[in-house]
Amino acid sequence: AVLPVLLAIFMENVSAVDLKKLARDDWHELKSPHFHVISDAPIKIAKTFVQDLENFRFFIAYILKLNILEGVPPVKILAVERMSNFRKLDMPDNWGGVFLQSLDGSFAVANIENYQTHSRRSNWGKSIVLISSSAPLRKCRMC
């Protein structure tokens, strides 16, 4: 019952999605200081995904010597592991996801199929995180 409401909030501009079909699967809601994630992945994978997002956010700010803007709402992410659910969102199989920036904050749908909980090898999901997961940043005035 919670999933359709959360998806409706996350995806307020997407009217073609059948929320009832998506709600049939098990979904997990995870929150960190900078990310609000809903995922159909097993909880261990979903937790690793959120931790990877936080680690990458820190890494980018540190390496590029950027200050992260304060007061920015958490990025809302629908992290979809099952391709059947990704297709229910009317997303092409070869997409890594989509990102939307608006006055209300940032929202992303991410394809995390085969996301790994270890770093022994690269995979599609981790590549998407590394490409598109940082919150709005600004150049450090002191650097």
C-alpha positions in Angstrom: 0.0 0.0 0.0 2.9 2.4 0.7 4.6 1.7 -2.7 1.9 3.2 -4.9 1.8 6.4 -2.9 5.6 6.7 -2.8 5.9 6.0 -6.6 3.1 8.5 -7.3 5.0 11.2 -5.3 8.3 10.2 -7.0 6.8 10.0 -10.4 4.1 12.7 -10.4 4.7 13.5 -14.1 4.5 9.9 -15.3 0.9 9.0 -16.0 1.4 5.9 -18.2 2.8 3.8 -15.5 0.6 1.1 -14.0 1.4 1.5 -10.3 -0.7 -1.6 -9.3 1.5 -3.9 -11.4 4.6 -2.5 -9.9 3.2 -2.7 -6.3 2.9 -6.5 -6.6 6.6 -7.0 -6.0 8.5 -6.5 -2.8 10.0 -3.0 -2.5 12.3 -1.5 0.1 12.6 2.1 1.1 16.0 3.3 2.3 17.0 6.7 3.4 20.5 8.2 3.8 21.4 11.8 4.4 21.5 12.6 0.7 19.5 9.9 -1.0 15.9 8.5 -0.7 15.8 5.2 -2.5 13.0 2.8 -3.3 14.2 -0.5 -4.8 12.9 -3.9 -5.8 16.4 -5.3 -5.2 17.1 -7.6 -2.2 17.8 -5.6 0.9 21.5 -6.3 1.0 21.9 -5.1 -2.6 19.7 -2.0 -2.0 21.8 -1.1 1.1 25.0 -1.5 -0.9 23.6 0.7 -3.6 22.7 3.5 -1.1 26.1 3.2 0.5 27.8 3.4 -2.9 25.9 6.5 -3.7 27.0 8.2 -0.5 30.6 7.1 -1.0 30.6 8.3 -4.6 29.1 11.7 -3.5 31.9 12.2 -1.0 34.6 11.0 -3.5 33.5 13.4 -6.2 33.5 16.4 -3.8 36.9 15.4 -2.4 38.6 14.8 -5.7 37.2 17.8 -7.5 37.6 20.0 -4.4 34.0 21.0 -4.5 31.7 22.1 -1.7 28.4 20.4 -1.6 25.5 22.7 -1.4 23.7 22.6 2.0 19.9 22.4 2.2 19.5 20.4 -1.0 16.8 17.8 -0.5 17.8 14.2 -0.9 17.9 12.8 -4.4 14.9 10.5 -4.9 15.9 7.3 -6.7 13.7 4.5 -8.0 16.4 1.8 -8.2 15.0 -1.1 -10.3 16.7 -4.4 -10.3 14.1 -6.5 -12.1 14.0 -5.9 -15.8 10.3 -6.8 -15.8 9.7 -3.8 -13.5 12.0 -1.6 -15.6 9.8 -2.4 -18.6 6.6 -1.7 -16.6 8.0 1.8 -16.3 8.1 1.9 -20.1 11.9 2.2 -20.1 14.0 0.7 -22.9 16.1 -2.3 -21.9 19.3 -0.6 -23.0 18.8 2.5 -20.8 20.7 3.0 -17.6 17.9 5.2 -16.3 16.8 8.8 -16.4 17.4 11.8 -14.3 15.2 14.8 -13.7 16.2 18.0 -12.0 13.3 20.4 -11.0 12.6 23.1 -8.5 11.3 20.4 -6.2 14.6 18.5 -6.2 16.2 15.7 -8.1 14.7 12.4 -9.2 16.2 9.4 -11.0 15.1 6.0 -12.2 18.1 3.7 -12.3 18.5 0.3 -13.8 20.5 -1.7 -11.2 20.1 -5.1 -12.7 22.9 -7.4 -11.5 24.2 -4.8 -9.1 27.0 -6.4 -7.1 27.5 -6.2 -3.4 31.3 -6.7 -3.8 33.9 -4.9 -5.9 35.5 -7.9 -7.6 34.2 -6.9 -11.0 32.5 -4.1 -12.7 28.8 -4.2 -13.7 26.2 -2.1 -15.3 24.5 -0.9 -12.1 27.8 0.3 -10.5 28.7 2.1 -13.7 25.5 4.0 -13.7 26.1 5.1 -10.1 29.5 6.3 -11.0 28.2 8.3 -13.9 25.1 9.9 -12.5 24.7 9.9 -8.7 26.1 13.1 -7.3 23.9 15.8 -5.9 24.2 19.5 -7.1 27.8 20.7 -6.5 29.5 24.0 -6.6 33.1 25.0 -7.0 35.0 25.6 -3.7 35.7 29.3 -3.2 38.8 28.5 -1.1 40.4 26.1 -3.7 
